[in-house]
Amino acid sequence: MAIALPSPKNADPAKLLAALRTRAREIGFDALGVTPAVLPGTVAERYRQFVALERHGTMDWLAREPERRSSPQGMWPEARTAIVCAVNYAPPADPLPEMAEAEAGYISVYARNRDYHDLLKGRLKQLAGWLAARSGAQVKVFVDTAPLMEKPLAEQAGLGWQGKHTNVVSRAFGSWLFLGEILTDMELPADRPETDHCGRCRRCLDACPTNAFPAPSQLDARRCISYLTIEHKEPIPRELRPLMGSRIYGCDDCLAVCPWNKFAKAGQELKLAAREDLVRPRLAELAALDDAAFRSRFAGSPIKRIGRDRFVRNVLVAIGNSGSGALLPAAEALLDDPAPVVRGAAVWACARLAGRHRFAGLHEARAAAEADPGVAAEWAMALQEEIAA
């Protein structure tokens, strides 16, 4: 026998929202904010400018269907309310000193355990199901993978404000928040939008190793280490490689230096707590991963989605930046790798570590047989740089 659910029009919105907040905490969310499912025209205009300047790099999907991204109702016309939920993933200590160890790689804090998309989506489905069952409202769930402008929504819902690094900053959680959204056709009381509390501080801008911020609140993804190590599929631009240091998946610099982090407590979600093997992982060990070993090591991790070749490319850039001759054999071993993007990065790393005479020998032994034009160009440029040095 079907159970008749109450109509959204008959539910008491204020009481329902209070119960929703309680249920969200029970499920494991650290914060919840509510806002109308509309965004001001300035958000769409900034986004159009971002795409027009090609600052999205090779992320072509960001340039498609801009009208759908301009407001939640562009995706779902029936949407009336956006419920923005957040999980705190703050590390127990400042992670940036980890990069001082030359022969270890740096993995962004968010990627040191399970994929947060899976965790948040499961919790959002629970919460959305609870809301639908008690109100009869229609609901849709989103976690970062749909064309929804979640950061402006989070600001509008009172969870934080978009800092000069373009990420959400919270007075309670600093810069360490995962976001997920529920859209519903029910109208709920809105929270007061958060206001900007950055003032004249520009630590996040000054901390960026690759100068990826052309101006406050503007990001050029083409220079962002997170983009370069995760989204970019081709060889990393040569001029940016020396600036990447030991960062092999993502970058936390602009987040970690935010003064508001002093109010953040370490995240309590065990499924997001750092795995020991992903804190200061040894570069030589990571460089030796074949596809099967890579998949096994990173099963369930967001790192798995970039694939072994891109990941090892990143590792080789870090090896080239390490200054450690002990890592040269790991780079040399990949000069014959089947993947051109790996071979090219191996050439660069060897040129950085081998010294002129040894690199000249490597060049003589392999460069003439290189069939890939891109890798052949890496050999030629590296040799030219060694001769000019």
N, C-alpha and C positions, 0 to 999 in steps of 0.2 A: 504494500500500500504506500503510495507516494505521500511524503510529508510536505505540507504546505508551508513554505518559508514566508516569514513576514516581508512585506514590501519595504524597500528603503525609505519610502515616504512615511511609514508608520514607526520606524525605529527612532529612538531619542538619540540624536547625533552626539550630544555632549556625554551622555552616559556610555554610549557605545565606544567613543574615543577613549574615555578613561579606562574602560575594560580592555580596549585594544592595546593601550600602553602597557598595562599589567601583563597581558599575554605576551607581548613582544619581549619583555624582560625575562619572562619564564622560558621562552624559546632560546634566548641567548643574545638578543640584540642589546647593545649598550646605549643606544639613543634612537628616538623616533620623532620625526617632525612631519607636520601636515601643511600643505599649501594647495591653493587652487591649481588645476592642471593647465595653466597658461603661463607663458613667459613674456616679458616685455620685448618689444621690437628691437631694442638695443642688443639683446643676446643674439638674435638672428643676424643682425648687421655685423657684429664682431666675428661671427662664424663665417659669414660670406667673405669678409676681408681676409681671414685666415686662409681660406681655400684659394682666393684670388691671388694671394702672394705665394701660393704653392708651398706653404709651410707644413702641409700635411705629408710632404715627401711622397713615398710610393704607396701610402695607404689610400688607394684610390676609392675605397668604399666611403671615405669621409666626404668626398666630393659629389657623391650620388644622392639624389633626392633631398636637396637642402631644405625644401619646404616641409618634409617630414620631421626634420631636426629642429625646426624653428620653434615648436611647441609640442607638448604631449598630445594635444588634440589633432596635430598633424598626423600622428600615428594612429590615434583612436578617437574619432570625433565625439564619441559618447563620454569620454573621460571628463570628470568634473573635479576630481581630487587626486592629488599625488601624495602618497604616504612614503616618505623617505626614511629608510632604516639604515643604521650604521653599526659596524662592529669595530671595536678598538683593537689594533694590532701592534701597539707601541712595543718596541723592544725593551728589555730590562735595563739596558745601558746604551750609551751613544755607540752606534756601530762603526763610525768612521775610523777610529784608531785601528780597526782590523786591517786596513789597507796598508799598514806599515810593514807587513810581512811580505818580503819580496817574492817568495816562492809559493804563495797562496793566492787564490782567487777570491774575489768579492762578489757575493750573490745578494741581490736586494732583499731586504728584510721580509718583504711580502711573499717571496718565493721560496722560503726556506722549509716549507712543509707542504701541506695539501693545497690544492688549487682553491682559492677563496671563492671563485665563481660557483663551484659545486656546493660549498658549505652555505653560502648566502642564498643560493637558489632554493635549496632544500628548506631553509628556515622561512624564506618568503612565501613559499607554497603553503607551509603550515599556517602562517599568519593570515595569508589571503583566504585560505579555506575556512579558517575560523571566522573571519569577517563575513564571508559569503553565507556561511551557515546561519549566522545570527542576524543578518540583515536582509538577505535576499539580493544583495548588490552583486553586480558583475565586477570581476576583478581580472587584472592582467599583471604578470610579474616580469621584472626586468633586472638583469645584472650585467651592466657594462657592455653587453654584446649586441644591443639594439640601438637604433639611432635616437637615443633619449639624452637630452642635455642634463645629466644628473648633477653636475656641480652647481649650476645656477639654481636648480630645484632645491638642492640641499641648503643653499644660502637663503632662498626664499622661505624654506620651511624652518629656518631658525637653527639649523644644526651647526653652522659655521659660516665663514665667508671665504671667498676665493682670494687667497693671498697673491702676492706679486709673482709667485712661482706657478700660478694658475690652479694650484690644488686647494682643496678645502682645508681651512684651519679652524680648529675648535678651541674655545676657551677651556674646555674640560679635557680634551684629548690631543691637543696639539695638531700635528700634521699627519697623524697615523690613524686614518679612518678608511675602512672599506664601506662602499655605499651600494644599496640596492633599493628598488622602488616597486611599489604596488600602485597601479592606476585603478580607479574605481569610478563607476557612474553615480556613486552616492556623494552627496555634499556633506563634508565634515567641517567642524570649526577649524579655522586655519591658525597656525602658530605665527608669532610675530617674526618677520624676517630678521636675520642677523645683520649687523653693520660691520664695516671694515674696522679692524683694530690693529692694522699693521703700522699705521703712522708713517714715520720717515725711515723706518727700518728697511734695509735692503740686503740683509745677510744672505737670503736665499739667492738673490741675483748674483752677488759677488762670489758665492761658493761654487757656482756652476763651472766645472772644469773646461767645458767647451764653448762657453759664452752662448748658450742656447736661448737667452732671453734678449731679444732686440730692444725691449723696453719693459717696464713693469707691467705685469699682467698679460704679456705677449710671449708666446713660445714658438720657436722655430724648431719643429720636430726633427728637421734634417740635421741639426747639430746636437740633438739630445741623445745622451748615451743610452737611455732606456729604449728609445726608438732604434738606434744603431745596433744594439745587441739583441733586440727582440723582433722588431718588425722588418728591419731592412734585410733583404735576402741576398744582396750582392756584396762584393768586397766593400769593406768599410773604407771611406775616403782616406787616402794616405795622410793628409794633413791633420786629420782628427785622431788617428791611431795613437800617437804619442801622448795625447791628452787624456786618454781613457784609463791609464794606469792599470790596476789589476781588476777592474770592473768587468766581469764576464757575463753577468745577466742583470740588467737594470742598473739603477743608480739612485742613491738615497741622499746625496749631498744637500740638495735644496730643501729636502724635508727635515733632515737631521739637525740642521743649524738653526731652525726656527726657535726663537725664544719662548714661544708658547708651549713648547714641549716640556718645559719645566713643570707644568701643571699636569702632565699626562702620567697616568699610572700604567704599568706594564700590562699588556693584554693578557686576559685570563683564559682564552680559548686554547685548549691543549692541542687541537688539530691544526692550529696555526703556529704553535711554539716551534722554534728553530730545531731542526734535526741536527745532531752533532756533526754529521758528515757534510753538512752544507754551510757550516761556519768555518771559514778559513780552509776550504778544500785545497788539497795539494794540486798545483797546476800540472805537474808531470803525470800524475795519476789520471787526471781528467783528459789530458791530451791523448792518452793511450786507449780511450774508450772507442770500441767499434759500435756499430748500430745496435746490436743486441744488448751489449753492456750498458749503453746509454739508456735504452728503453727500460731496462731492468732497474737501473739506479734511480731514474726519475719517474717511475710509474706513479701516477696520481699527483704529480707536481706540475705546476704551470710551465716549468722549463721544458717538459717533454714536447710541447707543441711546436717548438722551433726546430726540432730535429737535431740529429747528431752533427751534421755538417756545419750548420750555422753556429752551434754551440762550440764546437772545436775551433772554428774560425775565431771566435771570441777569446778562447783560451790561448790561442797562438798570439793574438795581439797582446794579451797580458804577459805572456812569456817574453815577447819582444821588448816589453817595457820593464821587465824585471831587473835587467842588468846582471842577472845571474848566469854565469857560464855553465853552472851545473844543469841548467835547463836546456842547453843547446842540443844534446842528444835527442830530447823529446821532440824538438822542432825538426831536426834533421830526419827523424823517422817518418815524418809526414810529408816530406818533399815528393814522395811517390804515391800519395794518397789518391784514390780514385776520384775524389771530388775536387774540381778546379778551385772552388772557393777555399778549400782547406789548403791545397798546394800553394795558392797565392799567398795566403797568410803565413804559411810555413817559410816561404822565401823571405818575406819581410822580417819575420822573427829571426831567422838565421843571419840575415844581413846585420841586424842590430847586435847580435851576440857573438858572431864568429870571428870578427876581425878581418882585415882586408885580405890577407893571404889565404886563410882557410875558406873564406867566402868565394874568392876567385876560383879555388879548386872545386867547390861545389857547383859553381856556375859552369865551369868547363865540362864537368861530368854530366850535367843534366839539362842545361838551358837549351842546347841545340835540338834535343829530342822533344821538347815541350810542344804539344799540338794545340793547346788552348791559347788563343790570342791574348786573353787577359792575363794568364799566368806568364806567358812569354814576356809581356810588357812589364810584369812585376820583376822578373829577372833583370831585364834591361835597365829599368829605373833604379833597382837596388845596386846593380853594379856601377852605374854612373854615380850614384851617391857615394859609394865606397871610394871610388877613384877621386872624387872631388873633395872628400873629407881630409 
